Every structure is written in structure tokens, then in C-alpha cells.
Amino acid sequence: MTDWQVTATTIYCEDIDDEVTVIVQRDGAVRCTGFDRCRNAGRDTAALLKQKSRRLGRQLQCTGLECPCVVQYRERLFAEEAKTAKKADF
């Protein structure tokens, strides 16, 4: 079994048209810097999202921690861990 406490990756998030870092802890808890940024959006961040939305012609909005990017990364990570653990058993 692998021995890790936390892992992170940077991905492009189409929901907010920016790169975000997805952080997964060993217990399955997830954090996303894009979600943190949008949830605690000050005037500058809100204005930037509005400006990007107009430029792209679509509404930019974070869908939260259950967005497909975050869920897929977490599932892929734990699937790889299970696969590694299974190989170690043989």
C-alpha cells in the first residue's frame, strides 16, 4: 500500500477559465483553489470573472467541490492506489 498523506495537481478548469490546484488528502477530503477563490471572491475576483465571461460569451461560475474535474482526479487517484495495493498483495 502506498504511504502518502496529501497529494495535489494543477489542472485547467473550464468552469472558471483558469488553472486550479486540486488537493486530495488520504481520507478523501478535497480542496480546490478555484473553489476557494470563487467562494471568497472579493470585488476584484468577481470583476475578473465577469470580464472573462463577457469576453468568452458564456457564464463562468465554479460548480463547487463536486465538479467533474475534482471528482475525476480523486477517483483516478484512489483507483491507482487500489491497483497498486492489489499488485502488492501478489
Secondary structure as the mmCIF struct_conf table of DSSP 4:
data_model
#
loop_
_struct_conf.conf_type_id
_struct_conf.id
_struct_conf.beg_label_comp_id
_struct_conf.beg_label_asym_id
_struct_conf.beg_label_seq_id
_struct_conf.end_label_comp_id
_struct_conf.end_label_asym_id
_struct_conf.end_label_seq_id
BEND BEND1 GLN A 5 GLN A 5
STRN STRN1 VAL A 6 CYS A 13
TURN_TY1_P TURN_TY1_P1 GLU A 14 ASP A 17
STRN STRN2 ASP A 18 GLN A 25
TURN_TY1_P TURN_TY1_P2 ARG A 26 ASP A 27
BEND BEND2 GLY A 28 GLY A 28
STRN STRN3 VAL A 30 CYS A 32
HELX_RH_AL_P HELX_RH_AL_P1 THR A 33 ARG A 39
TURN_TY1_P TURN_TY1_P3 ASN A 40 ASN A 40
HELX_RH_AL_P HELX_RH_AL_P2 ARG A 43 LEU A 56
TURN_TY1_P TURN_TY1_P4 GLY A 57 GLY A 57
BEND BEND3 ARG A 58 ARG A 58
TURN_TY1_P TURN_TY1_P5 LEU A 65 GLU A 66
BEND BEND4 CYS A 67 CYS A 67
HELX_RH_AL_P HELX_RH_AL_P3 PRO A 68 ASP A 89
#
